[in-house]
C-alpha cells in the first residue's frame, strides 16, 4: 500500500492534451500585477478562498473557471518562455489549449470529492517580495495522500482572481511547468527561413507516456518513460511524473523512482512530499516526522497532525500517535479517519475500556451503533483486522451486550 501516493497536477496534463486545439483570436491582459496589503483586500481574498471551497463542495465548477484570470496566466508563460511568442502560429492553439485545460481541472477535483476526497481552503498569506496574496488549498484522499495548490491572486479592478498556482507535488508554478513543456514541443526560432531545431529529444515519447497515463495504461506509460535518456529525463518535472506512474505499478518500482528523484535533487526543498514518502517506505520514521514538521511550518496546516499520527502509528510510537489523533478528533470532528486512528491507537495500547467509551462518544455524536460495530469487527481488504483484539476483549463484549437494546 502506497504511504502517501500523490495526485499528479492534472491541470498540466489537460493543457498538454489540449495543446493542438482550435485557435483563440486575441490574448489580452492587465500588466499590473501587485496588490496592496490591507484589511479590505485581505477580506476579499478570504472571501474568494471561501467561495471556491463552497463551490467545489456544492459541485459547481463554473465559479472556479470564472475566477481564473487566464490571460494573465498566459502572459506569465510567455514571459518565462519568450520563444513561444516568436512562433506566432503556436500562440493561438496554445491559448485555446490553456482555456480548455482550465475548464476541465475543476471537474476532476469534483470527481475526487465524489469519491471521498477533501479540498479545503487552508489559509491565505501575503508575499512581500511579489506584493500579492496567495490562497492555499489542501487536496487529500485516503488512497492518494496529500497535495497543496497555492493560488496566486491578481486584482482586476476590484475583483480578486487567480492567475497562477504553485503545485507542491511538482515543486513549481504551473506557469513555469507549462513554459518548459511548451518548449519541448515547439521548434526553435527560424534562422534564414529554416528551423534551427525541432522538438527536443525525448519529447515525443514523453507525450506518448502522458497519453498512456490518460488512457489508464500505466505499464506502457512507465515503460515509455524508461526509454527516454535525453536531458529531459533528468529534469525534476519528468522525474516527479515518473514517480507518479511508478506508484501505480508496485512498491519496488515506486521506491526506485523515488530514489532516482531524490538522488538527483537531494538538496531541493520543493520535493518534500516525495521525501516524506521515501522515508516512510525506508522505515525512517523520525526523518519523516521532521519533514512533516517542516511542511507544517511552511503551510501552517494543522491537518498535518493526522499524517504525523499515521507515521507514529507505523513506528509503534503510540503515545505520540494518540496525542495527534486526539488533536484531529477535537479539531476535525467530521473527519472519521482521524477518529478511527484514535480508536485504533487506544486498542494498540490495550486501553479497551477507553476504546468502548470512545465508541459511545461517537454514537452520541451521530454515528450509528451497528455501522461502528461493522467497522470494528469486519476484516479489511487484506483479510486482516487490527481491532480483533478489541472484539475479543471483555470490555467490548460487555459494551456490546449492554447496548444491544
N, C-alpha and C positions, 0 to 999 in steps of 0.2 A: 504494500500500500504506500503510495507516494505521501511523503510527510507534509510538504507544503506546495504541491504541484500548482503552478500558476496559470492564470488566464492570460494568453498572449494578447497584446494590444491589437484587437481585431480591426480597429479603425484603420490602422496602417494597411492591413491586408485588403480591406474593402477598397481603399484608394487604389491599390495595385490592380485589383481585379477590374476596376472601372477605368483604368488609365487610357483605354482606347475609345472612350465614349464619344458621343456626338458633341459638337463644339458649342461653346458659350460665347456670345458676341463680345462682351466687354468685361474687363476687370477694373473695378473702381474701389478705392479705399481711402480711408481717412488717415493721413500720415501722422497725425498727432497721437502719441501712444503713452501718455503719462496721466496719472490721476493723483490729485492731492489727497493726503491723508487727513480726514476729518470725520466728525460724527455722522454727518449726513451721508457721506459716501460709504462709510462703514455699514450703516444701516441698510443702504441699498444693496451692498454686496452680500450681507447676511440674508436679506430678502431673496436675492437671486439664488443663493445656495438652497434655501428652504423651498423655494418654488420648484427648483429642479428635482430635489428629493421627493417632494409630494407628487410631482408629475410622473415620476417613474413608479412610485407606489400605486398611483391610480392608472398606470399603464397608458399614459398619454405621451407619445413620443414627439408630438409636434412642438411642444414647448421647448424641449432641448434644441431641436433644429432651429427654431426661431431665435434662440438666444446665442447661437454660434455665429460669430462675425466672419463669414467665410472669406470675404475679400481681404481682410487684414491678415488672416491666416495664410492666404496665398502670397501676400506681399512678404511675409516673413520667409517663406520658402524661396521666393525669388531673390531676396536679399542674401540668403545663405548660399544659394547656388545660382550665380548670375548667368551661367551658361544656358539655363532654361530660357531666359529672355532673349538670348542670342539665336535660339531656334524657334522662330515665330510660329512655325507650323505645329509646334508641340504645345503651345500655351493654351489654345482653346480646348482641345480634348483633355489636357491636364486639369484645367479649371473645372470642367464638367465632371471629370472623374472624382475630384475632391468633393464636389457637392453631392454626388451620388453616394460616396463613402459616408459622408456625414449623415445622410438620410437613413442609412442602414444601421449605423452604430447604435442609436438608442433602441432600435428594435431588438438587437442582440442582448442588450442589458435587460430589457423587459423579459426576454425568453429565459435568461438566467434567473430573474426574480421569480418567474412562474415555476421554476424548477427548485426553488428553495434558497436562492441566493439573497444576500443583503447588499444594498447600495445606499450608503449613508453619507450625509454631509457631516464631516468631522469637525472642521473649523475653518477659519479664514486667517490670513496674515497679510501684512503689508511689507513689500520688499523695498527697502530704502534705496538700494542701488539702481533698481529698474523703475522706481517710483510708480508702482502699481500694486494692485491687490491680487491675491490668489485665494481660491477656494478648494479645499481638499476633500475628496470623496474616497471612501473605502469600499472596495468590492470584495465580498467574502462569500465563499461557498465551502461547505464541509468537504466536498470532493476535491476542489481545486485550490483551496487556500486563500491567500490574501494578495491583493494588489491595490495600488493607490493611483488615482488620477488627480493631479494638481493643476487645476484650470487657471490660466492666466486671464485676468479681467481687462477689458478695454471699454472705455467710456465713449459712447456715441451720443452726442448731445447730452441728454440727461439719463440715458439708458445705460445700464451695465450689461455688457455682453462678454462672451467667452471668445478669446482669439487664439488660444494655443493650449496645450496640455503637456505637462511633464508626466510621463508614464513610468512609475517606479520600476516595473519589471524590465522595460527596455533601457532604463537608465539615461534617458534623454528626452528632449522635447519632441513632440510629433513633427513639428516643422523641420527639425534637424534630420529626423529619420526620413521624412519624405524628400528633403533636398538631396540626401545621399542616394536614396533609391531611384529617384528620377535621373540622377547622374549615371546610374547603371545602364539605363535603357536608352539614353539619348546619345546620338553621335556628337563628337566634339565639334567646335566651330569650324566652318568650312575655310579652307585656305586655297586661294586661287581657283575657287569653284569646285574644289574636291573636298570630300570629307576626310579629315586627317585620320580619324579612328572611329570605328563603330562601337557598339555596346562593349562594356567591359567584360573581360574574360570571366566566364562563370555565371554571368547574369542570366543567360537563357536557362541554365539548369536551376538557378535559384527560383526563377519564376515557375518552372515546372514543379519544383518542390512545393511552392505555395499553392499551386493548383491541385496537387495531390492531397495536400492538407485540407483544402476546401472540400474535396470530394470524400474526405474521411479515410483515405488510403495512407495511413501514417508510415507503414513499412516502406512503400515506394518513395514517400517524401524523404524519409531518413536516408534511404539508400542513395537517392539522387544527391542529397546534400553531401554525402561522403565522397562523391565523385569530384567535387569541386576542390581544387588545390591552388587556385589563384589567390591573389591578395585579398579578395573578398572573403575567403574562408577564415581569415584571421581577424576580421572586424567584429567588434563587440556585438553589434546587432545580429550578425549572422550566427555567432556562437550562442547567443541567447535563444534565438529562434530554434537552433538545433537542439538545445536542452528541452524546449517545449515539445518538440516532436519526439525526442527520446523518452520523455516521461510517459508517453502513451504506449510504449513498447514493452519495456521491462526494467527492473530496478538496476541491473548492471549497466545497461545501455545509458540509462539516465545518469547514473553515477559517473560513468566515463565522460559523458558530455559536460557534466558539471566540473569535473576536474580539468578538462580542456579549457573551459571558460576561465576558471579561477587561476590556472597556471599562466594564462596569457594576460590576465587583468587582476593580479593579486593585490595591487595597491589601489584599485579603483573602488571608491566608496559607494558608487552607484549600483553595484551588484550585490548589495546587502541581502536582498531576498534570496538570491541564489546561494550565497554563503551560509545563510541560515539553514536552508535545506541540506546543503552538503554536510554541515557539521552534525545535523540530526542523523543523517544516514551513517556517518562515521562513528556515532556514539559520543561525539564531543559536546555533551550537553551543556557544560559550563560555558563553552565558547558560543553556543547557540543562544543561551540566555543573555550573554554580554552583547551579542549582535542585536537581539530583540530590544535590549535596553537602549542601544544606540538608535535604533529605528524609532522607538517610542519618544526619545528625546527630540528627534527631528520632526516627527509628526504630531507630537503631543496627543497621541491617540491612546486612551486608556483601554480600548478594546484589546490591545496587545497583551494585557494581563492574561487573557484567555490562552493565547499561544504560549506564553511563558508557563502557564499552568500545565498545558499539554506536554511541553518539553520536560518539565519537572516530574510529571507523572511517569513518563517513559524512563526517567532516570531513577525512579522509585524514591524521589525526594518528596514524600507525601505531605510533610508539613508545609513546605513552600507551595506545593501544588494546591493544597486546601485553602491557604490564605488567598491565593489568586483566584481560585474558583469562587470563593466566598465573595470576593470583590465583584465578580461578574453577577452572582446571584443578587447582590444588593443593588447594583447599578444598571444591570440589564435584565430586569425581571421577566421579559418576554423572550429571552434567548434560552431555549431549552437545552442546547448543547452545554452551556455553562452550568446549568442546574444538574444535568446528567453527570458532568465531570465532578461536581461537588459530591454527588451521591456515590459515584464510583470510588472516589478517594476515601470517603468515610468507610466504605466496605473494605478497601485495601488496608486501612488502618485498624480493621476489625472493630469498628465502632458501630455495631449493629443496632443498638438501641437508638443512638443518634440518627442512624440512617432511617429507621422507621418513623422517628419523629419528623425528619425532613420530608418523608413521603406524605405525612399528614399535612405538613405546611403546603406542599404542592397542591394537595387536594383542596385545601382551604382557599387557594389562590385560583382555583377554577379547573384544575386537571381532573379528568375522570379516573376514579379508582381502578376500574378494570383496564383502562389503557395503560396506566402505570404498571399494573401487575404484569400485563403482557410484555411491556418493555423490560421489566426486571427478570422475568422467567424465560423469555424466548432466547434461543441461540441466535448468534449473528450470522452473517453470510458465510462465514468460515466454519460454522457448526460449533462455535465456542460461546461461552457466556461467563464473563469475568464476575458477574453478580451471583453466580451459582452458590458461592459460599454464604451469601446473604440469604438466599432462598432456603438453604438448609439450616439456618440458624434458628434458635428458639425465639429470640425477639421478633423475627419476621413471621414465623409461624403463628405466634401469639397475636401479633398485629393483624394478620390476615384473617384469623378466626374471629377476632373481636370486631372487625369492621365488615364482616360478611353480610350483615343485615342493615 
